[in-house]
Amino acid sequence: MLGLSLGKLLFTIIVVAAVFFGWKWLSRMQAVRGGAPRRVREKADRPSAPPAVEAVDMVACPVCGDYVPAKGARSCGRSGCPYPG
């Protein structure tokens, strides 16, 4: 009555495999809907490389008020500009 047949064994294996792969697929779909894939998120968590261009000190032009680099500033074209053109 409660014997284990080949049909019952195969049916049980198929059900367990379907549940396992269904759970795996569902988890993957939730990760995709939740944002970036796992690999991209891990890469974004790493510290980024330093910027290629370093920051430059800026000063306000006394004539026009625009900010220009402290070193190598050029004239704004207005009369009385203290920077060379």
C-alpha positions, 0 to 999 in steps of 0.5 A: 500500500505505501510502497515506493514505486519508480513513478512516485520517485520520479514524480517527487524528484520532478516536483522538488526540481520544479520548486528549486528552479522556480524559487531560483528564477523568482529570486533572480527576477526580484533582483533585476526589478530591484535595481542593478544586477548583483555584479554591478552593485558590487562594483559600485560599492568599491571605492572609485579611482581618483579623478583624472583632473585635479581641482583648481583654485578659483578667484573672482574677477574684480571687474566682471565677477566671474570666477577664473582659475587663480593661475593662468587666468585670461582677460574677460574682454572688459576694460580694466580687467587685471588679467592678461589677454 
